[in-house]
């Protein structure tokens, strides 16, 4: 029970999902050689490493966001007093260090990714999460890089790299849409609810001027255009595994519905005007991402 608050700091479900993405990245790289696949210890070590580093990133996020969590998430380990800020920071550093050291037992590519992602997770929590596009790009890269890490662990980057690119582009569009959803629906209410000690952070995110009047830093249309461009790139990348001869016709057939969903999202984005519309688009992109993942796995299996 003593360790439960520390495990909560790691957000174990979120960390587990990252580890599963590593498994998928390794799986699409190894293909159907199941005897090789189930006996390949580096892939499972890679899953442990990503679980640790993702957990470290979640913990450091709680350390940095402790003031806002006192208002928005008072039940979290630090604001509730179950774990001190100092101990949470030490726990996060330990997890980062453990993940990086273990990655050194895999190969230099995994070691580099582990270091780079660890630094980026710290930068995201401390600086980038309040920067609209930079924060979105960082999150999207981190999501996609889990697939790449799985491929790097088994020393085959071709298909995991394409999966990473597709996932990152689609997720970038979704992250921007989620910001549009917040700006359109919650911008005024959000300011009323937040305490003055986090006002500066919110002002930076939404571009508030010095007088305190809300002013969206990036115009809605510019954000919509960026989301559309990112999703368009995902559509253009989607047939590449087939074109390069890595996956066959089954993948191409299964990825067509994904592209249709993304095209519908682009159409809806061009017309969306409020929170509900952007919320539906965000969910639709998520469905498309899931179907895209199925297309990759099925393309490898069959």
Buried (B, 14 or more C-beta within 10 A) or exposed (E): EEEEBBEBBBBBEEBBBBBBBBBBBBBBBBBEEEEEBEEBEBBBBBBBBBBBBBBBBBBBBBBBBBEBBBEBBEEBBBBBEBBEEEBBBEBBBBBBEBBBEBBEEBBEBBBEBBBEBBEBBBBBBBBBBBBBBBBBBBBBBBBBBBBBBBBBBBEBBEBBBBBBBBBBBBBBBBBBBBBBBBBBBEBEEBBEEBEEEBEEBBBBBBBBEEEEEBEBBBEEEBBBBBBBBBBBBBBEBBBBBBEEEBBEEBBBEBBEBBBEBBBBBBEBBEEBEEBEBBBBBBEBBBEBBEBBBBBBBBBBEE
